[in-house]
Structure formats: structure tokens, C-alpha cells
Amino acid sequence: MTTSASQSAPIARAVGASGTTAVERHSAEVLKVSTRSRPSAVAGAIAGVIRDSGMAEVQSIGAGATNQAIKAVAIARSYLSEEGVDIVCTPSFIDVSIDDEERTAIRLLVERRA
């Protein structure tokens, strides 16, 4: 797992959203998840970002990384529920550029439930 925009940067708005996208409405810290990421560690990072700013963006490329990301969101939800905080996750696709190559990633926007 890495944070912020180390090597990849979004090159297009999220695909599949109608009207104003979350990318345009908010800026959230980006957590990048790989197949080797530990879900509990990612969950701790998600929970920390949610506590600080109320919103986190999780990006993954590939089935293994997406599996780890989804497990991390579920674990983060249990961590935060102990504090009375509930979260929701909105999935979408986003195009990212990695080493000048365009890839499609899964984007999970995790926010406090209103």
C-alpha cells in the first residue's frame, strides 16, 4: 500500500458516475493497494484518514489487489463502528497512468455515512 500520487496519477474523471463525480466534489487522500497489501494495515490507514478528513480514496488494479482493498474497507468499517462512525463505499472505474501506460483501476471512495 502506498499513499498519495507516487507513480500513477488519474488522467481522466471516474467512469460510470452520472453528473458531478466525487473527484470533482472532493479531494481525498489516495491509498493504493496491491495484491501483497495486508488488509488489516490498509484498514488502519483507511480508518485514520476517515478520522482526520472524513473521506478516503482507495485505488487497486487487478483482481488480487481489489480483493485486498474490499477486505480492508470491511475491516475499517468494523474498526470505526467501535467509535460510533459508519462508513459507505462507492466503487467506480478510473483511468490511471503508470510509467506512461494507461490502466483502468478500481476506485473505492470511502466516506462517513451522513
Buried (B, 14 or more C-beta within 10 A) or exposed (E): BBEEEEEBEBEEBBEEBEEEBBBEEEEBBBBBBBEEBEBEBBBBBBBBBBBEBBBBBBBBBBEBBBBBBBBBBEBBBEBBEEEEBEBEBEBBEBBBBEEEEEBEBBBBBBBBEE
